[in-house]
């Protein structure tokens, strides 16, 4: 998605402190090629006696857009209204941008060209997404790099380096359960339950009757936990009709 000429109200973004005049802090917004202003009252609550206790010239800061007047070219910003969560997210985006820039530098060996390409790409894609897209939707990134006038050889090297350097780490989520069936064919029923669990992509480890460990691997902790919870819920919901008892002891 192409980036707009001006940021939107409540948008959180990076800026670089350029200068301080009177009670106003002027901030360069690199993503938009524009300048925003933070009044001292939006730097921190309470009276500010020395602005250098809070910011310094050249400092990269995370700020929030309060108001935008496109006709006048005015952008009012706030430093103190940025939450810790918002700051963390933007810092992560900046980190990913730097990581991708390092890869481009390694391939292009031309800092000026690299910076130009980064600015061009940033108008089309969020850099917090770009590494993930290289890993999961490389053709989309390939098209963007082609538009940025990289050669096919350069594109292949960029994609290869990103995949090699930023392999996603797998995490494992587990749940310890007990399975008991008093039916005449109870052993077979339990085997069927565990086979069904494995067919859903989980691993089963025997811990000693009647205990088992259910494990799921994923690069996405949130999705893995949800899938594990859904799997356990299904086991519980089917337990009565299939004549077995399941107890979730630990997750």
N, C-alpha and C positions, 0 to 999 in steps of 0.2 A: 504494500500500500504506500503510495507516494506521500511524503510528508508535506504538510501545509507550510505556507510562508510565515505564518505566525503560530505560536503555541496557543493552546486553549486554556481557559480559566480552570484552575485546580490541577493543571498538569504539573508533574514534578519532573525536574530536569537538572542537568549539570550546567554550571556556569563558572566563569573565571573572574575573580575580582580584578577589575581594571584600575579603578581609582576611587577616591573618596573626596566629595566636594560638599562642604557644609555638613548637613546631617543626612546626606544621601550617598549610598554606595552604588557605584555603576558596575554592572556585571555583563561580561560578554557571553552571549548564548551561542556557542559554537554550532549547535545543530541547526540554528536558524539564520546564522550570520547577522544577528541583531544584538541590540543592547537592552538590558532591563535595569530597573532601579529598585533598590531596597532602601526604604526609609529606616532610620535608626530604630523606630518603634517596632519594626518588623524583623529586626536582627535578633533581639532578645527582649523578654519582658522586663519592665522596670527601667530606671534611668541608666543610660550608658555614659560613663565618664570618660572612658578611653576605648575607642572603637578597636584599637589594636589588641585589646584583651579578647576580642571575639573573632576578628578576621584580619587578614593581611593581604597586601597587594600581590597578585599572582596566585592566590590560593584557589583551588578548585573546590567549589561548594555545591551542595544539593539544595535547591530552592523550589518554592511553589509559586505558580502564577496566580496572582490575585485578580488583576484586571488587564484587559488588552484593548487598546484603542488603535485599530489598524489605520484609521484615517490620519491620525497624528503620529503614528509609529511608536506609541508609548506602551511599555510593558512594565507593570508594577509587580514586584516579586516579594516573597517573604522567606525568611530563613527559619524563623521560630515556629512556623506552622507546619513544618515538615515532621512527620512522625518517624519514629525509629524504624518502623517496618518499611515505610516509603524510602527512607535513606538507604536501608540495606538493599532493597530491590534495585535502586539506581546505581549503587556501588557495584552490584553484581553485573549490571549491564555494562558499566564502564570497564570492569575487569575483562569481560568477554570481548569488548571492542579492542582493548589493548592486546589481548591474546591473538585475536584475528589479525591485527595490524602487524604483530611480530611475524606471523606466518607469511603475510603478504611481503614484508620486507625481505624475508629469507628468499622468496621466489623472485621478486622483481629487482632487488638490490638497487632501488632508486627511491629514496625517501620522499622526494617531492611527488613523484608519480603515485606512490603508495598513499600519501595523504589525500591526493586528489581523488583517487578511486574510493577511499573510505568515505569521503564526504558525499560522493555520488551515490554510493550504496546506502548510506544512512538516510537518504531521501526516499528510499524504496523499501527498506526493511529495518525492523528493530534489531539492534545488535545483540540484544538479550536472546534473540531467537536464532541468530545466524549459525552458531555452532551446532545447535540441535538440528537445524535444517540440513546442514552438511551431512550429518550422520543419518538422518531419516528421509530427507527429501533433496538429495544432491542435485537432481535435475533442475530444481527451482533455483538453486544457488548458481548452477552452471549457466543458466540463462541470464542471470543478473551480471555475472562476470563477463559473459560475452558482450552484453550491452556496455560494460565498462571498458571494452576494447582490450581485454586480455587475450593472448593467443591461446590456442587449444593446448599447447604444451604447458603454458603457465597455469591454465585452469586445472589441468590434470595434477600438476605438482601441488597446487593449493589444496585441492580436495584430498589428495593423498596424505599431505602433512597434517591437515586438520584431523582426519580419521585416525592417524597414527598417534598424534599428540593428545587428543582429547577423547580417547575411548571412554565410554560411559562405564562407570563402576557398577557392578551388580551388588545388590543387597539381598539378604535373605530374611524373610519374616517367618516365624514359626508359631505353632500352637501345640501344646501337649494335651492329649485327650485320653480318655479311657472308653473302651467299647466292650459292652457285655450283652450277650444274648442268651436267654434261657430256653430258646426254642430247641427242639430236637436236632435241627440242622443249624444250630447257632454258629458253628465254626464257618460253615459255608456262607452264612448271611454276613458275617463280619468280613470275610474275604471279599464278598461282593461290594460291600461298602467301601473298602479300601481300594478296590480296583476302580470304582467310580471316581474316587478322590484323585487317583493318579491320571485318569482320563481327562480330568479338568486342569492338568498341568502341574499338579503338586507332587511332591515326593513324600513317601511314607517310610518312617524308620521304626522298627520294632524295639521297644524299650523294656520289654518283659510284661507278660500278661497282667492286666488287660490294657497296658499303656502303650501309646504310639505317639510319634512326633510327626506333625504335618508341616512341611516346609514349602515355601514358594520363593523363587528367585525373580528379581526384576531390577530394572534400572530406575524405576519410579516407585519410591517408597509409598506414596499415597495410594497409587493404583494397586500395589501389592497388598497393602493392608486391607483395602476394600475387597479385593478378590478373595483374600483369606477369610474375611468376615462373612462374605456371601456363601463361600463354600461350607463354613461351619454352620451357618444358619440353615442351609439346605439339608445338612446331615441331621440336624435337630428336628427339622420339620418332617422328615421322612422316617424318623426313628420309630414312631408308634405303629405306623402301617407296615413297617418291615420287621417289627418285633425285635428291636434291639434298643439298648440304652446307651446314650452318649453323654459324657460329662467333659466339659472343657475346663481343664485344670489350670492352665497357664498360657498366656499369650505374650 
